[in-house]
């Protein structure tokens, strides 16, 4: 069996894209689902942070690192682990600040040749209709009671309002757009105040709205089932989450967990990994707040979808229904959920609490959406049975950064990048050129390398590859 | 004395800053400067709005953390950024006034700060100054 030593960690090769760091008296096994080249691109902090996660109490089995893993705070972005559903611990920091940050894919029956001359007006109109960046508010004014309904009921609550939700949309969203157990009163006043005006907005950072064309169909049969019929078909992709509300929920509960942890024997090496037993009142309250923030994020992406359908309809002079703007799927990549699983390399089965931070659920017959950098493209994949056995039904979520935001801004001029992208046929509208520079393709790993690794590891199977033709960035 | 600087390579996904202050009050004020300067060109902000602030904590690091979290909360809930602060610190009880401007559509935005993390969070007293390390989720 081949071995690799990286930053004092010994990795054993199990298959081409599955590597294992053995269990120690203090740490659980760590699986790294990536080919050697990608592992070598990971920073030392990824392994150190994964080690801290592998020391958490209540783990039922291995900690999984995805091929797009990069250093975060507490747990690396691209981490999955399972806690015992009764005696395990919950770590808000290992779910992440942007609760239910996720991807949504909408198809159309349009083809690139038909749409070529409309990209610019579409992107310009979408930029007005879907606010991006700091300080811009959504198109609706919500009252506190509306917010309560959304937080507790998720996307379903929109069915009685205008045309925000097509009946069939709900079947194409993870958990049908509602995580059960949400409680409005578990969320602080500050979180609600941060979020209430941000519904139907993209936000900033790596969040985007993109018009794409199908560049390559890899699995024709699965693609057809998902409504992707041929190359050059036009798609729309959204990447965003629960905005300030989700961030504040995470901040509030991290502070609370840290304070309450003093009553327990365990102290994590990184304060960002503060955790409490699932049984505690504080952990239960966090789960109710996290579910509420996740529902808020599903609704945010649904309201953005409403705006996208409206803009396409206005610009192209056809109803969104006539343009077949159906939802392909909506999936979270920062979330914690109770799920039934078998522990990898073990016969142990049970109801576990799965932490997915920068990782996507990958169940059989479930679409998986992996967004790349705005220059390179994105993939649609299908979940697998193998993922259930190897990674608690999880896979990667994106490209994974290789360059810090600060360095990217120093090395890349946003205006020049905008010009270069235009020459490549990608029309971009961005809230700021500095923000654009942060998200340049060179700041990320190659998305195709990430997809190759998860395909080789069996965590999900590629269906289609999309290339951007228009992009809105916060 | 340098007020703050950006640590470019330590944090891949986020932004790390090191802030200095001759005393605790100055450390708080310079943290505000770092916060606002990461988001925008601070010189473009006017001193149009004043907001009173009151924070009581059990330790100074907790107070600094809470202070920065307040800036994030006010940015999102009231759409306001601050360019200066008048602060008075008695033990770990802070009272003061934040002075700044609403975020307009013409204000150049470099990046948004969404949270202050505990990751690498540090407040240290050196011989004659204080130093804080802040990692922001952006």
Interface residues (C-beta under 8 A of the other chain):
Chain A: X43 X45 X70 X71 X72 X73 X74 X77 X93 X97 X98 X133 X134 X135 X136 X190 X193 X194 X198 X203 X204 X205 X244 X247 X248 X250 X251 X254 X258 X270 X271 X272 X274 X401 X402 X403 X404 X405 X406 X407 X409 X410 X431 X432 X434 X435 X438 X474
Chain B: X6 X7 X8 X9 X10 X11 X12 X13 X14 X15 X39 X69 X72 X73 X75 X76 X77 X79 X103 X104 X105 X107 X108 X109 X110 X111 X112 X114 X115 X116 X117 X118 X119 X120 X121 X135 X137 X138
